[in-house]
């Protein structure tokens, strides 16, 4: 459609880079001499030009009336390789929301710059944008800007628009779901079964794809993937099957970066079955360049979220390699804007759009205002972090990540035991951005080897205005691998009341989650030092008396000894837990040792906590009342169900007689109490504490001081 030139010029900002001495100018309603029938010009794209630069139609800069002062530092056009200013030089000005705070959850989302919000606001205030599906001039302007920003976003990842297309979606998860939904319809149309493979380090959204396929495999290591590729796909997919292999560019738990060579190798080696690759780049793209310059070796599909890169807007993308787009074109569902004509009455005929893949997959009206914000986000990123912003951010965060790892790993108790158990791949090297991102996952332990709950660490940090993330992080494979959870143990934990959304922090002597610290573009060395000081001040033991006082004060530990090695039978012996805060086992709770057995038990020679020159402290003697108790049988989830059923049925009967006004709350309280006992973790979760201090204090008191929970002889 023709767009009046005055509307196009209204949307045009100056193409000059913004420096502290210049002002960004937005269009106003001032008169302009331009034809109202001017057509969109042919466009010559620069990978670093803004969408406004791309869409400019005026030979001279228009007369802008609206001005907004910006003071962000400029990147140099003359010296594109010149390093930008230090982050410290503009952080206070560009990220005022960080004043007095230490934000260390960039893996969840990074932060947006002040000038991004100002530019976006000025854009919306000064320009009139309509729904791109309408035919008016404001609507045509919106559609034109969306197309220009789409191409610019592709070039941000070095993706040639002739080789790739970009589909705007809600987030990376929506992109992943779009791929499998389309492939299912393609497989059904061609009567071809789908085989699915995914990597152990995958996010839950990648793992969930397996439920849409009958044949699937989890690769438990990089070596397994290499063997599979070198064999030409031995073990799946077979001939006449449709294969999909998905993996993360970076583990969102540990920050380990996985090989980028797999898609090209799969494309070259697999001849019997068509096998496509899906890269989850959500974590990787936040602090590393995503380079899609070589279409021959690039993934077929890339899922990402822009808010993880820029902090704002909340929009995602599916980048599609055009040579592989045909497997997405058989989708049955269609929404507004994806069809040319529909018959709704007396027939079910419809005609799909025949244009680009994004025309076929972008259902309904796009979040066009958010897409406009994306244009400003790329502008600001380049001004703050240089003409190649992700290269600078990668180097910057790699240096900080090394400092973070060395600082946390260097914290020791007086007896030499590390304060933090860090979960790290043996081949990952902090400071090398090709194999490791600026993310660290760990658990805190006291000097006797007892664990501090991960939620308790997060809450203590939160009280100091230090913001991290804790839990299982939507990474089930990583948790199972690094925390040594078997499928049977995870099912037992679930039966005992553990939930990802309301976790029991320590069960069967093992943590059910971790503390994660992740750095971003605007992180500084001061952020790292603040975290290390917090860990040092809060958890480092200077001596045995300090340890005891700290443990009693926190009341948050479920002490364990270093995990022993399997014996000749291949089974692990029960855990030794002779700590004064230990909640004694019941006849339904396993991992219990008699005092005589506990006295003889010692740390394994093969455990990482053992050292020839540093011995673990002696455990305090157990209460004499325990002396003659026999070892108890292992935990059985069915026993918990048997225990719970009678009192739950009784409560529901009492509800009918109005004896309990809120049966659901009473059941919740008892579940928390049971979880505290079954996990031998005297402290309920942080979320439990927040719903009622009085209830939690009661539970903690009962957990610490109630009578011994086993049947008296």
C-alpha positions as CSV (number, residue, x, y, z in Angstrom):
1,X,0.0,0.0,0.0
2,X,1.1,3.6,-0.6
3,X,2.1,5.4,2.6
4,X,2.0,9.2,2.7
5,X,5.4,10.6,2.9
6,X,4.5,12.8,5.9
7,X,3.7,9.7,7.9
8,X,7.0,8.1,7.0
9,X,8.9,11.2,7.8
10,X,7.1,11.4,11.1
11,X,8.6,8.0,12.0
12,X,12.1,8.9,11.0
13,X,14.8,9.8,13.5
14,X,18.1,11.2,12.6
15,X,20.4,8.5,11.2
16,X,23.4,10.1,13.0
17,X,24.8,8.1,16.0
18,X,23.7,9.8,19.2
19,X,26.5,11.2,21.4
20,X,26.3,13.1,24.6
21,X,26.4,16.4,22.7
22,X,23.5,15.5,20.5
23,X,19.8,15.1,21.0
24,X,17.5,12.5,19.6
25,X,14.7,14.2,17.7
26,X,11.3,12.8,17.2
27,X,8.8,13.9,14.7
28,X,5.9,16.3,15.5
29,X,2.9,17.6,13.6
30,X,4.9,20.4,11.9
31,X,4.2,20.9,8.2
32,X,6.2,19.1,5.6
33,X,6.4,19.4,1.9
34,X,6.0,15.9,0.6
35,X,3.8,14.1,-1.7
36,X,1.0,12.2,0.0
37,X,1.3,9.4,-2.5
38,X,5.0,8.6,-2.1
39,X,5.7,4.9,-2.3
40,X,8.1,2.9,-0.1
41,X,11.6,3.2,-1.5
42,X,13.9,0.4,-2.4
43,X,16.1,-0.3,0.6
44,X,19.8,-0.8,1.1
45,X,20.4,-2.4,4.4
46,X,23.3,-1.9,6.8
47,X,23.6,-4.4,9.6
48,X,24.2,-1.7,12.1
49,X,21.5,0.8,10.9
50,X,18.3,1.3,12.7
51,X,14.9,0.5,11.2
52,X,14.3,4.3,11.0
53,X,17.5,4.6,8.9
54,X,16.3,1.7,6.7
55,X,12.9,3.3,6.2
56,X,13.9,6.9,5.7
57,X,12.5,8.5,2.5
58,X,13.7,12.1,2.9
59,X,16.8,13.4,1.2
60,X,17.2,15.9,4.0
61,X,16.6,15.6,7.8
62,X,13.0,16.5,8.6
63,X,12.2,19.4,10.9
64,X,11.6,17.7,14.3
65,X,9.7,19.5,17.0
66,X,9.8,16.9,19.8
67,X,13.1,16.6,21.7
68,X,14.3,14.2,24.3
69,X,17.7,14.6,25.9
70,X,19.8,11.4,25.9
71,X,23.3,11.2,27.4
72,X,24.3,7.6,26.5
73,X,27.8,7.3,25.1
74,X,28.2,6.8,21.4
75,X,29.9,4.1,19.6
76,X,32.3,5.3,16.9
77,X,31.4,4.9,13.2
78,X,34.9,5.7,12.2
79,X,36.5,3.1,14.5
80,X,34.1,0.2,14.6
81,X,36.6,-2.0,16.5
82,X,37.1,0.6,19.2
83,X,36.1,-0.6,22.6
84,X,33.2,1.2,24.3
85,X,33.5,3.0,27.6
86,X,33.8,0.9,30.8
87,X,30.4,-0.3,32.0
88,X,31.1,1.6,35.3
89,X,31.2,4.9,33.4
90,X,27.5,4.7,32.4
91,X,25.9,2.2,34.7
92,X,24.6,4.6,37.3
93,X,23.1,6.8,34.5
94,X,21.7,4.0,32.3
95,X,20.6,1.6,35.0
96,X,19.4,3.7,37.9
97,X,17.2,0.8,39.1
98,X,20.4,-0.9,40.3
99,X,21.2,1.8,42.9
100,X,21.9,0.1,46.2
101,X,21.2,-3.3,44.7
102,X,23.2,-6.2,43.4
103,X,21.4,-8.0,40.6
104,X,22.8,-11.5,39.8
105,X,19.9,-13.2,37.9
106,X,20.6,-12.2,34.3
107,X,19.9,-15.8,33.3
108,X,16.3,-15.0,34.2
109,X,16.3,-11.7,32.5
110,X,18.8,-9.0,32.0
111,X,18.0,-5.3,32.6
112,X,16.8,-2.6,30.3
113,X,18.6,0.7,29.9
114,X,17.0,4.0,30.9
115,X,17.5,5.5,27.4
116,X,15.8,2.5,25.8
117,X,12.6,3.3,27.8
118,X,13.0,7.0,26.9
119,X,13.5,6.4,23.2
120,X,10.6,4.0,23.0
121,X,8.3,6.3,24.9
122,X,9.3,9.2,22.6
123,X,8.6,7.1,19.6
124,X,5.1,6.1,20.7
125,X,4.2,9.7,21.8
126,X,5.2,11.3,18.5
127,X,4.1,8.7,16.0
128,X,0.7,7.2,15.1
129,X,0.7,3.5,14.6
130,X,-2.2,1.3,13.5
131,X,-2.8,-2.4,13.4
132,X,-0.7,-3.9,10.6
133,X,-3.6,-5.9,9.4
134,X,-5.6,-2.7,8.6
135,X,-5.3,-0.7,5.4
136,X,-4.9,2.8,6.7
137,X,-1.7,4.8,6.4
138,X,-0.8,4.4,10.2
139,X,-1.3,0.6,9.8
140,X,0.8,0.5,6.7
141,X,3.5,2.4,8.5
142,X,3.4,-0.2,11.3
143,X,3.7,-3.1,8.9
144,X,6.6,-1.5,7.1
145,X,8.5,-0.9,10.4
146,X,7.8,-4.5,11.5
147,X,9.4,-5.8,8.3
148,X,12.4,-3.5,8.6
149,X,13.0,-4.5,12.2
150,X,12.6,-8.2,11.3
151,X,15.5,-7.9,8.8
152,X,17.6,-5.9,11.2
153,X,17.1,-8.5,13.9
154,X,18.3,-11.2,11.5
155,X,21.4,-9.2,10.8
156,X,22.0,-8.7,14.5
157,X,22.7,-12.5,14.5
158,X,24.6,-12.3,11.2
159,X,21.8,-14.2,9.4
160,X,21.4,-13.4,5.8
161,X,17.7,-12.6,5.1
162,X,18.1,-14.5,1.8
163,X,18.9,-17.7,3.8
164,X,16.8,-17.2,7.0
165,X,13.5,-16.0,8.1
166,X,12.4,-14.7,11.5
167,X,9.0,-15.5,13.1
168,X,8.1,-13.3,16.0
169,X,6.7,-15.3,19.0
170,X,6.0,-14.8,22.6
171,X,9.3,-16.3,23.9
172,X,11.8,-19.1,23.3
173,X,9.3,-21.7,24.7
174,X,6.7,-20.6,22.2
175,X,9.2,-21.0,19.4
176,X,10.1,-24.5,20.5
177,X,6.4,-25.5,20.7
178,X,5.8,-24.0,17.2
179,X,8.5,-26.3,15.8
180,X,7.1,-29.5,17.2
181,X,3.5,-28.6,16.5
182,X,4.3,-27.9,12.8
183,X,6.5,-31.0,12.5
184,X,3.7,-33.2,13.9
185,X,1.4,-32.0,11.3
186,X,4.0,-32.5,8.6
187,X,4.7,-36.0,9.8
188,X,1.0,-36.8,9.8
189,X,0.5,-35.5,6.3
190,X,3.4,-37.6,5.0
191,X,2.6,-40.6,7.2
192,X,6.1,-40.4,8.7
193,X,6.8,-41.1,12.3
194,X,8.9,-38.6,14.3
195,X,12.1,-39.5,16.2
196,X,13.3,-37.0,18.8
197,X,16.6,-36.7,20.5
198,X,17.6,-34.1,23.2
199,X,20.6,-33.4,25.3
200,X,20.8,-33.9,29.1
201,X,21.4,-30.2,29.7
202,X,18.2,-29.1,28.0
203,X,15.7,-26.8,29.5
204,X,12.3,-28.2,30.5
205,X,10.8,-26.7,27.3
206,X,13.1,-28.9,25.2
207,X,12.5,-32.0,27.3
208,X,8.7,-31.5,27.0
209,X,8.8,-32.0,23.2
210,X,9.3,-35.7,23.8
211,X,5.7,-36.1,25.0
212,X,4.6,-35.3,21.4
213,X,6.7,-38.2,20.0
214,X,6.6,-41.9,20.4
215,X,10.3,-42.4,19.9
216,X,12.7,-40.3,21.8
217,X,16.2,-40.4,23.4
218,X,18.0,-38.4,26.0
219,X,21.8,-38.0,25.3
220,X,23.5,-38.0,28.7
221,X,26.8,-36.5,27.4
222,X,28.5,-34.8,24.6
223,X,30.4,-38.0,23.8
224,X,27.1,-39.8,23.2
225,X,26.1,-37.1,20.7
226,X,29.5,-37.4,19.0
227,X,29.2,-41.2,18.7
228,X,25.7,-40.9,17.4
229,X,26.7,-38.3,14.7
230,X,29.8,-40.2,13.7
231,X,27.7,-43.4,13.2
232,X,25.4,-41.6,10.9
233,X,22.5,-41.6,13.3
234,X,22.7,-45.2,14.5
235,X,19.9,-45.9,16.9
236,X,17.6,-43.3,15.4
237,X,16.1,-41.9,13.3
238,X,15.7,-44.7,10.8
239,X,14.9,-44.5,7.1
240,X,11.4,-43.1,6.4
241,X,11.4,-41.4,9.8
242,X,11.5,-37.6,10.5
243,X,14.2,-36.8,13.0
244,X,14.6,-33.8,15.3
245,X,17.6,-33.2,17.6
246,X,17.4,-30.4,20.1
247,X,19.9,-29.0,22.5
248,X,20.8,-25.8,24.4
249,X,23.5,-23.5,23.2
250,X,24.3,-23.0,26.9
251,X,23.1,-24.8,30.0
252,X,20.8,-22.5,32.0
253,X,22.0,-24.2,35.2
254,X,25.8,-24.3,35.0
255,X,26.5,-21.9,32.1
256,X,28.4,-24.6,30.2
257,X,28.3,-23.9,26.4
258,X,27.7,-26.8,24.1
259,X,29.3,-27.4,20.7
260,X,28.0,-25.3,17.8
261,X,29.3,-27.8,15.2
262,X,26.6,-30.4,15.7
263,X,24.0,-29.0,13.2
264,X,26.5,-28.9,10.3
265,X,27.9,-32.4,11.1
266,X,24.4,-33.9,11.3
267,X,23.4,-32.3,8.0
268,X,26.5,-33.8,6.4
269,X,26.5,-37.2,8.0
270,X,22.8,-38.2,8.0
271,X,21.7,-39.7,4.7
272,X,19.0,-42.3,5.6
273,X,16.6,-40.1,7.4
274,X,15.9,-36.3,7.2
275,X,17.1,-35.0,10.6
276,X,16.7,-31.4,11.6
277,X,18.3,-29.5,14.5
278,X,16.7,-27.1,17.0
279,X,19.0,-24.8,19.0
280,X,17.7,-23.3,22.2
281,X,19.7,-20.1,22.2
282,X,17.9,-18.3,25.0
283,X,20.7,-18.6,27.5
284,X,23.5,-18.4,25.0
285,X,22.4,-15.3,23.2
286,X,22.1,-13.2,26.3
287,X,25.9,-12.8,26.7
288,X,27.5,-14.3,23.5
289,X,27.3,-13.6,19.8
290,X,24.9,-15.9,17.9
291,X,26.6,-16.2,14.6
292,X,24.4,-17.6,11.8
293,X,26.6,-16.3,9.0
294,X,27.2,-19.8,7.5
295,X,23.8,-21.3,6.5
296,X,25.4,-24.6,5.7
297,X,26.5,-25.3,9.3
298,X,23.7,-23.3,11.1
299,X,20.9,-25.0,13.0
300,X,17.6,-25.5,11.1
301,X,15.7,-23.7,13.8
302,X,16.8,-21.3,16.6
303,X,14.6,-20.3,19.5
304,X,15.4,-17.2,21.6
305,X,13.9,-14.5,23.8
306,X,14.9,-10.9,23.3
307,X,14.3,-9.9,26.9
308,X,17.2,-12.1,27.9
309,X,19.4,-10.0,25.6
310,X,18.1,-6.5,26.1
311,X,15.9,-6.7,29.2
312,X,13.0,-5.3,27.1
313,X,10.8,-6.0,25.1
314,X,9.2,-9.2,26.2
315,X,9.1,-10.9,22.7
316,X,10.8,-13.9,21.3
317,X,11.8,-15.3,17.9
318,X,12.0,-18.5,15.9
319,X,14.8,-18.2,13.3
320,X,14.2,-20.6,10.4
321,X,16.7,-21.8,7.9
322,X,14.7,-21.4,4.6
323,X,16.0,-24.6,3.2
324,X,14.3,-26.4,6.1
325,X,11.1,-24.3,6.2
326,X,9.0,-26.9,4.3
327,X,8.6,-29.1,7.4
328,X,6.8,-26.2,9.1
329,X,4.3,-25.5,6.2
330,X,1.9,-28.4,6.8
331,X,0.5,-26.9,10.0
332,X,-3.2,-27.5,10.2
333,X,-4.2,-24.6,12.5
334,X,-4.5,-21.2,11.0
335,X,-5.1,-17.8,12.6
336,X,-5.9,-14.3,11.5
337,X,-3.4,-13.0,8.9
338,X,-2.1,-16.4,7.8
339,X,-4.7,-17.3,5.2
340,X,-5.9,-15.7,1.9
341,X,-9.5,-16.9,2.1
342,X,-11.8,-19.1,4.2
343,X,-15.2,-20.6,3.7
344,X,-16.8,-21.0,7.1
345,X,-20.4,-22.0,6.1
346,X,-21.3,-25.3,4.3
347,X,-17.7,-26.0,3.4
348,X,-14.3,-26.2,5.1
349,X,-12.2,-24.9,2.3
350,X,-9.4,-22.3,3.0
351,X,-6.4,-21.0,1.1
352,X,-3.2,-20.4,3.0
353,X,-0.8,-17.6,2.3
354,X,1.9,-18.6,-0.1
355,X,4.5,-16.0,0.9
356,X,7.3,-16.2,3.5
357,X,7.3,-18.7,6.4
358,X,6.6,-15.8,8.8
359,X,3.4,-14.9,6.9
360,X,2.2,-18.5,7.4
361,X,3.1,-18.8,11.1
362,X,2.4,-15.4,12.7
363,X,-1.2,-15.9,13.9
364,X,-3.2,-12.8,14.6
365,X,-1.9,-9.3,15.3
366,X,1.8,-9.2,16.2
367,X,2.8,-7.3,19.3
368,X,3.9,-4.5,17.0
369,X,4.6,-2.0,19.7
370,X,7.0,-4.4,21.4
371,X,8.7,-5.0,18.1
372,X,9.2,-1.3,17.7
373,X,10.8,-1.4,21.2
374,X,13.2,-4.0,19.8
375,X,14.5,-1.6,17.3
376,X,15.4,0.9,20.1
377,X,16.9,-1.9,22.1
378,X,19.3,-2.7,19.4
379,X,20.1,1.0,19.0
380,X,20.9,1.4,22.7
381,X,22.9,-1.8,22.9
382,X,25.2,-0.6,20.1
383,X,25.6,2.8,21.6
384,X,26.5,1.4,25.0
385,X,28.5,-1.6,24.1
386,X,29.9,-0.8,20.7
387,X,29.2,-1.5,17.1
388,X,29.6,-5.3,17.8
389,X,27.9,-5.3,21.2
390,X,27.7,-9.0,21.8
391,X,31.4,-9.4,21.2
392,X,32.2,-6.9,23.9
393,X,29.6,-8.3,26.3
394,X,31.0,-11.8,25.8
395,X,34.6,-10.7,26.7
396,X,33.3,-8.5,29.6
397,X,31.2,-11.3,31.2
398,X,33.9,-13.9,30.6
399,X,36.3,-11.9,32.7
400,X,33.8,-11.4,35.4
401,X,32.8,-15.0,35.3
402,X,36.3,-16.1,36.0
403,X,36.6,-13.7,38.9
404,X,33.3,-15.0,40.2
405,X,34.3,-18.6,40.0
406,X,37.7,-18.1,41.6
407,X,36.2,-16.0,44.4
408,X,33.5,-18.4,45.3
409,X,35.8,-21.5,44.9
410,X,38.3,-19.8,47.1
411,X,36.1,-19.5,50.2
412,X,37.2,-22.0,52.8
413,X,36.2,-22.9,56.3
414,X,38.8,-22.9,59.1
415,X,39.2,-26.7,58.6
416,X,39.8,-26.3,54.8
417,X,36.4,-27.5,53.6
418,X,35.1,-25.4,50.7
419,X,32.1,-23.2,51.6
420,X,30.4,-23.9,48.3
421,X,29.9,-27.1,46.3
422,X,30.2,-25.8,42.8
423,X,28.6,-27.8,40.0
424,X,30.8,-27.5,36.9
425,X,31.6,-29.6,33.9
426,X,35.1,-31.0,34.0
427,X,35.9,-29.5,30.6
428,X,34.4,-26.1,31.3
429,X,37.0,-23.3,31.8
430,X,35.8,-20.0,33.3
431,X,37.2,-17.1,31.3
432,X,36.9,-19.0,28.0
433,X,33.6,-17.9,26.4
434,X,33.7,-20.7,23.8
435,X,33.0,-23.3,26.5
436,X,31.6,-21.5,29.5
437,X,29.3,-18.6,30.2
438,X,29.2,-16.3,33.2
439,X,27.0,-18.5,35.3
440,X,27.8,-20.5,38.4
441,X,25.6,-23.0,40.3
442,X,26.4,-24.1,43.8
443,X,25.2,-25.1,47.2
444,X,26.5,-23.7,50.5
445,X,27.8,-26.1,53.2
446,X,29.0,-25.5,56.8
447,X,32.3,-26.7,58.2
448,X,30.9,-30.1,59.2
449,X,29.7,-30.8,55.6
450,X,26.0,-30.0,56.4
451,X,24.1,-28.2,53.8
452,X,22.3,-24.9,54.0
453,X,19.0,-24.9,52.1
454,X,19.2,-23.2,48.7
455,X,16.1,-21.1,49.3
456,X,17.5,-20.1,52.7
457,X,20.6,-18.8,50.9
458,X,18.5,-16.9,48.4
459,X,16.4,-15.4,51.2
460,X,19.5,-14.3,53.2
461,X,21.0,-12.7,50.1
462,X,17.7,-11.0,49.4
463,X,17.8,-9.4,52.8
464,X,21.1,-7.9,51.8
465,X,19.7,-6.6,48.4
466,X,21.6,-9.3,46.6
467,X,19.3,-11.0,44.1
468,X,20.1,-14.5,42.9
469,X,18.0,-17.5,41.8
470,X,17.5,-20.8,43.5
471,X,15.8,-24.1,42.9
472,X,15.9,-26.7,40.1
473,X,15.9,-23.9,37.4
474,X,13.7,-25.9,34.9
475,X,16.7,-28.1,34.2
476,X,15.8,-31.6,35.3
477,X,18.7,-33.3,33.6
478,X,21.3,-31.0,35.1
479,X,19.8,-31.4,38.6
480,X,19.7,-35.2,38.3
481,X,23.3,-35.3,37.0
482,X,25.1,-32.8,39.2
483,X,23.1,-33.5,42.4
484,X,23.1,-37.3,41.9
485,X,19.4,-38.0,41.9
486,X,18.1,-41.2,40.4
487,X,14.7,-41.5,38.8
488,X,13.5,-43.7,41.8
489,X,14.7,-41.1,44.3
490,X,13.0,-38.3,42.4
491,X,9.7,-40.1,42.4
492,X,10.2,-40.9,46.1
493,X,10.8,-37.2,46.8
494,X,7.6,-36.3,44.9
495,X,5.6,-38.8,46.8
496,X,6.9,-37.3,50.1
497,X,5.7,-33.8,49.1
498,X,8.6,-32.2,47.2
499,X,7.5,-29.9,44.4
500,X,9.5,-27.6,42.1
501,X,7.1,-24.8,43.0
502,X,7.2,-25.5,46.7
503,X,10.4,-27.5,47.3
504,X,11.7,-29.4,50.3
505,X,15.2,-28.2,50.1
506,X,17.1,-31.3,51.3
507,X,15.8,-34.8,51.0
508,X,17.6,-38.1,51.4
509,X,20.6,-36.1,52.5
510,X,20.9,-34.4,49.1
511,X,19.8,-30.9,47.9
512,X,16.9,-30.8,45.6
513,X,18.1,-27.6,43.9
514,X,21.0,-25.1,43.7
515,X,21.8,-21.4,44.0
516,X,22.5,-19.8,40.6
517,X,24.4,-16.6,40.1
518,X,24.4,-15.3,36.5
519,X,26.1,-12.2,35.2
520,X,25.1,-9.8,32.4
521,X,26.2,-6.9,30.2
522,X,25.9,-4.3,32.9
523,X,27.4,-6.5,35.7
524,X,30.6,-5.2,37.3
525,X,33.4,-6.4,39.5
526,X,31.8,-4.7,42.4
527,X,28.7,-7.0,42.0
528,X,31.0,-10.0,42.2
529,X,32.8,-8.8,45.3
530,X,29.5,-8.0,47.0
531,X,28.4,-11.6,46.6
532,X,31.7,-13.0,47.8
533,X,31.6,-10.7,50.9
534,X,28.1,-11.9,51.7
535,X,29.0,-15.6,51.5
536,X,32.2,-15.0,53.5
537,X,30.4,-13.0,56.2
538,X,27.4,-15.3,56.5
539,X,28.7,-18.8,56.1
540,X,32.5,-19.0,56.5
541,X,33.5,-20.8,59.8
542,X,36.5,-19.4,61.7
543,X,36.4,-22.1,64.3
544,X,34.4,-24.9,66.0
545,X,32.7,-22.6,68.4
546,X,31.6,-20.3,65.7
547,X,30.3,-23.2,63.7
548,X,28.1,-24.4,66.5
549,X,26.7,-21.0,67.1
550,X,26.0,-20.4,63.5
551,X,24.3,-23.7,63.0
552,X,22.0,-23.2,66.0
553,X,21.3,-19.6,65.0
554,X,20.4,-20.5,61.4
555,X,18.4,-23.6,62.3
556,X,18.4,-24.2,58.6
557,X,20.6,-27.2,58.0
558,X,20.1,-30.8,57.3
559,X,23.6,-32.1,58.0
560,X,25.1,-34.8,56.0
561,X,28.5,-36.5,55.8
562,X,30.5,-36.5,52.5
563,X,28.8,-39.1,50.3
564,X,30.4,-42.5,50.6
565,X,31.4,-44.6,47.6
566,X,29.4,-47.7,46.6
567,X,30.6,-50.9,48.2
568,X,31.1,-54.3,46.5
569,X,27.4,-54.7,46.0
570,X,27.2,-51.4,44.2
571,X,24.7,-50.0,46.8
572,X,25.4,-46.9,48.9
573,X,25.3,-47.4,52.7
574,X,22.9,-45.3,54.7
575,X,23.8,-41.7,55.5
576,X,25.4,-40.7,58.8
577,X,23.5,-37.8,60.3
578,X,24.5,-37.4,64.0
579,X,23.9,-33.7,64.3
580,X,22.1,-32.0,67.3
581,X,19.6,-30.4,64.9
582,X,18.9,-33.7,63.2
583,X,15.2,-34.7,63.2
584,X,15.3,-38.4,64.1
585,X,14.0,-40.9,61.6
586,X,10.8,-42.8,61.9
587,X,9.9,-46.3,61.0
588,X,9.0,-44.9,57.5
589,X,12.2,-42.8,57.1
590,X,15.4,-44.3,55.8
591,X,19.0,-43.2,55.7
592,X,19.5,-43.9,59.4
593,X,22.5,-45.2,61.3
594,X,22.8,-46.6,64.8
595,X,25.5,-44.8,66.9
596,X,27.8,-47.8,66.7
597,X,27.6,-47.8,62.9
598,X,27.9,-44.0,62.8
599,X,31.0,-44.1,64.9
600,X,32.7,-46.4,62.5
601,X,31.5,-44.6,59.3
602,X,33.9,-42.2,57.7
603,X,34.3,-40.2,54.5
604,X,35.2,-42.1,51.4
605,X,38.7,-41.8,50.1
606,X,37.2,-41.0,46.6
607,X,35.0,-38.1,47.6
608,X,35.9,-34.6,46.6
609,X,35.6,-33.5,50.3
610,X,38.3,-35.9,51.4
611,X,41.9,-34.5,51.7
612,X,45.1,-35.9,53.1
613,X,46.0,-32.7,54.8
614,X,42.6,-31.6,56.0
615,X,40.4,-33.8,58.1
616,X,36.7,-33.3,58.7
617,X,35.7,-32.3,62.3
618,X,34.5,-34.9,64.7
619,X,30.8,-35.1,64.9
620,X,29.2,-34.6,68.4
621,X,28.1,-37.8,70.1
622,X,24.5,-38.8,69.6
623,X,21.9,-38.7,72.4
624,X,22.1,-41.6,74.8
625,X,18.5,-42.3,74.2
626,X,19.3,-43.5,70.7
627,X,22.0,-46.0,71.8
628,X,20.0,-49.2,71.6
629,X,17.8,-48.4,68.5
630,X,18.2,-50.8,65.6
631,X,18.7,-49.4,62.0
632,X,15.4,-48.6,60.3
633,X,14.2,-49.7,56.9
634,X,14.6,-47.5,53.8
635,X,12.0,-44.9,53.0
636,X,9.0,-46.2,51.1
637,X,6.7,-43.7,49.4
638,X,3.7,-46.1,49.9
639,X,4.3,-45.9,53.7
640,X,3.8,-42.1,53.5
641,X,0.5,-42.5,51.6
642,X,-0.7,-45.0,54.3
643,X,0.2,-42.5,57.0
644,X,-1.4,-39.6,55.3
645,X,-4.7,-41.3,54.2
646,X,-6.2,-41.7,57.7
647,X,-5.7,-38.2,59.0
648,X,-6.8,-36.7,55.6
649,X,-10.0,-38.7,55.6
650,X,-10.6,-37.7,59.2
651,X,-10.2,-34.0,58.4
652,X,-12.6,-34.3,55.6
653,X,-15.2,-35.9,57.9
654,X,-14.6,-33.1,60.4
655,X,-15.2,-30.6,57.6
656,X,-18.8,-31.9,57.2
657,X,-19.4,-31.3,60.9
658,X,-17.9,-27.8,60.7
659,X,-15.1,-28.6,63.1
660,X,-12.5,-27.2,60.7
661,X,-13.3,-24.1,58.8
662,X,-10.4,-24.5,56.4
663,X,-9.5,-28.1,55.8
664,X,-7.3,-27.3,52.9
665,X,-5.0,-25.1,55.1
666,X,-4.9,-27.8,57.8
667,X,-3.9,-30.4,55.2
668,X,-1.2,-28.0,53.9
669,X,0.2,-27.6,57.4
670,X,0.4,-31.3,57.9
671,X,2.0,-31.8,54.6
672,X,4.7,-29.3,55.5
673,X,5.2,-31.1,58.8
674,X,5.5,-34.5,57.1
675,X,7.9,-33.1,54.5
676,X,10.0,-31.7,57.2
677,X,10.3,-35.1,58.9
678,X,10.7,-37.2,55.7
679,X,13.4,-35.0,54.4
680,X,15.1,-34.5,57.8
681,X,15.2,-30.8,56.9
682,X,14.0,-28.9,60.0
683,X,13.1,-25.8,58.1
684,X,10.1,-25.5,55.8
685,X,10.6,-23.7,52.5
686,X,10.7,-20.0,52.1
687,X,7.3,-20.0,50.5
688,X,5.9,-21.9,53.4
689,X,7.3,-19.4,55.8
690,X,5.6,-16.6,54.0
691,X,2.1,-17.9,54.2
692,X,2.1,-17.9,58.0
693,X,4.9,-17.1,60.5
694,X,3.0,-18.7,63.4
695,X,2.5,-22.0,61.5
696,X,6.1,-22.1,60.5
697,X,7.4,-21.4,63.9
698,X,5.2,-24.2,65.2
699,X,6.5,-26.6,62.6
700,X,10.1,-25.6,63.3
701,X,9.6,-26.0,67.1
702,X,8.0,-29.5,66.5
703,X,10.8,-30.4,64.1
704,X,13.6,-29.4,66.5
705,X,12.2,-30.3,70.0
706,X,9.3,-32.7,69.7
707,X,9.5,-36.1,71.1
708,X,11.6,-38.7,69.1
709,X,9.5,-39.8,66.2
710,X,9.7,-43.6,66.4
711,X,7.7,-46.2,68.2
712,X,8.9,-46.7,71.8
713,X,9.7,-50.4,72.6
